[in-house]
Amino acid sequence: MVMVSINCITYNHEAYIADTIEGFLKQETDFEVEILIHDDASTDRTADIIREYEAKYPDKFNVIYQTENKYSTGVFISRLNEERAKGKYIALCDGDDYWTDPHKLQKQVDYMEAHPDCTLCFHDAYVETEGQLHTDWRVIPWMPENRKLASSVARTYDAGELQLLGFIPTMSMMYKNGFLVEAPEWIKETPATDASVKLYMASQGYAYYMPEVMSVYRYGVIGSATTIWNEGNLERDVKRHEDFIRFLDLFDAYTDGKYHHDLELSRISFEVGLHRLKQDYATLRSPRYERYLERFVGMERIRPYLMVKQPQMTEWLIKLRSRKFA
């Protein structure tokens, strides 16, 4: 019996896919693992590299080679890949990230087997940019407003707390098979499906965090969501914030307000970003946005404080600093 199905989605990851696959193959487990790869019609040599591994280890791989890019047609690829999974658990890792700990899967399975109510297990990761590994840069916490919920020791999170923790390494996530295939359609109503998947999975039980670094997140990869977000397209950035807010409302309704307090605080954060993008400084002075400060600790409260109290001046100082270092 297969215990873990690895769900790997890849597209034009020629420079990275070998590292990703090597991370799969070096896993040391006392259970069976299957590798499910969905190549979404790559136009580079990604598919060729996968075929080389598939020929060498035919019993380990189950690959779909698309001839038409499904993502661009609105297909929820991760769910499509998981519909054929045989494992009790799903482990995620896109084709531009990679695992570093050969015992990663074993550690996560051991915990989830011993704690049946745990529906999502994740861990920390180092960040890599342009081929340079930063061992002093961890994914968790990703932003200053996430620091309050970050932990240096193992701990559990409910869905609301997980939302305030912010971005978690997608390639660190392991969850029970079956939930995503049966998930409501609104789960893809977000600019980042991994963000909705983590909340949905956690809402079915709870999430468990392992503070160990067992993988690497490649940041700044061409074509990735975060790279596109950093391009500074105002219309696209506004829509992204609006879509995240809409998703939080959908999830809040789905869970009957169970996590409303934390989701509302996250919603306020996205609203602050939205009003900044629109240069709606008058609205930012509303007492509602004073709650935004709850997400910060220590000296990190200064900038958000100025942002809601003196937003116009803060924007001017940011632009001035940008010109100085340009």
N, C-alpha and C positions, 0 to 999 in steps of 0.2 A: 504493500500500500504506500502511496505517496503521502508524505506528511506536509511538505511545503511545495507550493507552486510559485516559481519566480515569475513575476509579471514585468516584462521589459518592453517598453515602447521606444522605438528608435526612428530617427529621420535625419539623414545627412550627418551622421555622427562618425564619419570615417576616421577622424583623428582620435576618437575616444573609445569606440565600441570594443576594441581588443582588451583594454584595461577593464572595462565593465564585465566582459565575459570571463576574463581571468579571475576576477573577484568571485564570480559564481563557482567556477571550477575548483577553487582552492578551499571551499567550505568543507570542514570536517564535521560530519554528523553521524549519529547512530540511527538515522532514518533516511528514507528515500526522498530525493529532491528532483523535481522536473523544471526545466528551463523553457518558459514560454516567451518567445520573442515575436513581436509584431513590427515588421519593418514597413513603415507607411510610405512605400513607393519612393525610397531614397533615390536621388539623382547622382550621388557620388558612389564610392566603392563600399559603402556600408554593407550592402547585401552580399557582395563578394566575400568580404571578411567573415561574415556570419556563416556563409556556405562552407568556408574552409574549416571552421570549428565544427560545424554540423557533420561534415564528412569524417572528421577525426573522432568525434564522440557522438555517433548516430543515436545511441540509446539515451542520451541526456537531453537532446534538443527537440522541441516541437515549434517550428517556425512558420509564420505566415509572411509571405512576400507579396505585398500588395502591388498592383500595377497602376492603381489610382489612389491618390492621397485621400484617405478617408476623413482625416481631421478637418480638411478644408470644406468638406460637405456636411459638417456638423455631427459626425458620428462620435459617440462617446467611446473612444478606442480602448480605454482601460477596461471598461465593462465588456466590450467585445472580446478582448483577450482572455478575460476571466471566465467567460462562459464555457471554455473548454478545460478549465483547471480541474485537476483531480485531487489536489492536496486539501488537507484539513485547514491549512493556513495559506494566506497569500503574502508574499514578500515583494515589495516594490523596488525597482531600480531602473530609471531611465537610462538610455544609451550614452549619456554624456557624464554620468556619475559613476562611482565605483566603491566597492566594499574593500576594507583593509584588514579586518579581523577575521581569520579563518573559522572562528567559533561563534560568529555573529548569529547565525541561524539557530545553532544549538542553544545558545543562551536565551534567545527569545522564546523558542519553543518550550524549553524547560520551564520558564516562568508561566507561560500561558497554559500549559498542561496542568500545572499545579494550582492555577487560579482560573477556573472555568468562566468566571464572570468578567474577566478581562477580555475585551473585544479588540483592543488596539495596543500594540507595544511599539515604542520608538526609542531612539537613542540620539546622541549628539554626533556631530560631524565636523571635520576641519573644512576650511574653504580653500579652493585653489583658483587662481586667476592667471590666465595666459601661461599656463604650464608651471607656475610657481606655487608650491604648497605652503600655506600659512598655518603653522602649528600653534601660533598665538592668536588665531582667529577661529572661533567656534561659531557655528550657526545659531546656537541657542545661548543667549537671546539675540535675535537678529536686529531689533531696533531698541532704542532707549526705553520706549513705553512698554516693552515686553519684559524688562529686567525684573520687575516686581514679582512676576509669576515664575521666573526662572529658578532652578534649583541646582545645587552642586551635589546633591545626593538623590538617590532613587526616591520616587514618589508617585502617587496617583493623581490623575486629573479627571474632572468631569468635563463635559463638552463646553460649558461656559468658561471654565478656567483655561481650557485648551485654546479657546478663541483669543483670550487675553495674552496667552503665551506667544501667540503670533505664529510666524513661519517656523515649521519644524522640517527637518530634512526628509524629503519625500523618500529617498532611498533607504531611510531607516525604518520605514513603516512596515509592520507586520500585523495582519488582522485576520479574523476568522473568515473562511471562505463561505460564500453564499449570500452574505448581506448585500454586497454591491450589486450583484445580479438582480436582486429583488428590490433595490432602492427606488424611491420615487423619482420621477422624471426631473423634478426641480433640482436634483443634486448637481446637474450640469449647468444650472443657471447662475454661474459665477465665473469670473475671469480666470480662476485657478481651480480646476476640479480637485486637485489634491487638498485644497483648503476645505472644500465641502465634504470630501470623502472622510477626512479626519474627524470632522464634527459629527457626521452621520454615524461613523463607526463607534465613536466614543459614547454617543447617545444610546447605543444598544447595550451598553454595559459601563465600562470605564476604560481609561487609557493609563498605561503604565510607562513611566520614563526611566530609562537606564542612562546614567550620566557618562558612561564610557563613550569614547570616540571610536566608532567602528566603521566609518565610511568617510568619503570625501565628496563634497558638493562643489561642482565646477560652476563658478559664477562668472557671468559675462560671455557665455557661449553664444555665438551668432545664431539668431533665430529663436533663442529661448524666450520664455515669457518675460523674465526679469530684464533681459537685455532690451526687449521691445518697449517695456515700461519706462526704461531710462532714456528713451529717445526724445522725450519732451514734446510729444504731440498733444497739444492742449485738448483738442476735441476727444481724442482717444482716452486721455487721462481722466477727463470729466466723466465719460461713459463708464470707465472702469470703477470709479468711486461709486457712481450711482448703481452699478450692477452689484457691487459688494453690499451696499446698503439694502438693496432689494432682496438679496439672498439671505441676509441676516433676519429680515422680516419674515421670509418664508420659513426659515428654520425655527424661528421663535414660535410661529403659529403651529408648525408641525409638532413641536415638543410641548405645546400647551403652556408656554410661558415658564417652563421649569427652570430655564437658565436666563430668564429675562434680564435680571440685574446686570450680569456680565455682558450679555449681548447688547444691552442698551449702552453700556460704557464703550464697547467696541464701535457701535453705531455712531456715537458721538465723535469718536476719533476720525472715522471716515467722513463725517459731516464737516469737521474742522478742515480736513484736507480738501474737500469739495469747495468750501467757501473760499479757501485760499486760492485755489485754481481760478475761481470766478472773480477773484478780487472783491468779494462781498465782505468788506471789512466791518461794516455796520452790524451785520448779523453775528459776526464772531464775538462782538462785545456783549452778546446776550448772556444772562446769568447761566443759561443752560450749559454753556461751554466751559464754565468754571470746573465742571466735573471732569473735564479732560485732564486736569492736573492730578487727579487721583491715580493716574497710570504711571506717574514718575516719582522717583525718590531722590533725595539729596539735592546736589547742585544741578542735576539734570532737569529740575523743575523750572529753572530760570528761563530757558528759551520758550517752553510752552506757555509759561506765565505771561511773558511779553507778547506771545503770539495771540493770546486771547484778550489781553489788556491793551496792548499797543500794536495791533496787527499791521497797520500801515507802516509804522516805523520799523518793525521787525523785517518786513519784506524789503524795505529800502536798504537796511543794513546787510541783508543777505545778498542782494544784488551788488552792493558796493564791494563786498568781500569777493564775490565771484569775479568782478572786473579786475580786482587787485591781483588775483592769482591766475588770471587767464593768460 
